[in-house]
């Protein structure tokens, strides 16, 4: 799930940065869309890296099953 959210944030951030050229004036008065785009890109990359690290740790975990005779 972390990898998917990271990719989603990254794509939305890149769309805000490069694909949309004109924003409504009401949006630009409140926030700068380029700044929001960079924040989403950074958050997406961070979520992607953390998701990959967590999956790597999960794959190296071993489980030991102990059976006891009664």
N, C-alpha and C positions, 0 to 999 in steps of 0.2 A: 504494500500500500504506500510506503514511503517513496518508492521509486516512481510510482504513478503520479503522486502529488508533486514530486520534484519536477517531473517532466511537464506537468500542467502549469505550474508556476513559471517555469522557464519559458514555455511557449507564450503564455499571456504577457509576460514581461517583454519578450522580444517583439511581440505584436505592438505593444504600446510604444516601444522605442523606435521601430523601423517602419512598420506598415501603415500606421495611422499618422497622417501629416497634419490634418486640421481637427482641432477639438473645439467644441462649443465654448464661447467666452465664459459662460457660467461655470464650466468645469475648470477652466484655466484660472478663474478668480479664486477658487478654493484651493486647488492643488496643482502642482506642476506634473503633467502626465509623464514627462521624461524621468523625473525623480521616482515616481511610483513604478515605472518600468524597470529602472535599475534596481530598486529594492526587491521587486519580484524576481528578477534574474538572479540576484545574489541569494535570495531565499530558496529559489529553485535549485541552484547548484549545491547549496548546503544540504538541502533535503535529499538530493540525489546521492551525494557523497555519503551522508549518514545512512541512507538506506542500503547502499552497497556494502558499507562496513558492517552493518548489522547482519546482512545476509551472509557475508563471509564468516563472521563469528558463528552464526547458526549452523553453517555447513561443517565446521570443524568440531562441533560438539559431539562427544560420544556418550552413549547411554549404556549403563551396565545393568543387566538383569540378574538378580540373585534369586535362586529358588531354594527353599528350605524344605526338607522332608520332615514331616511330623511324626 
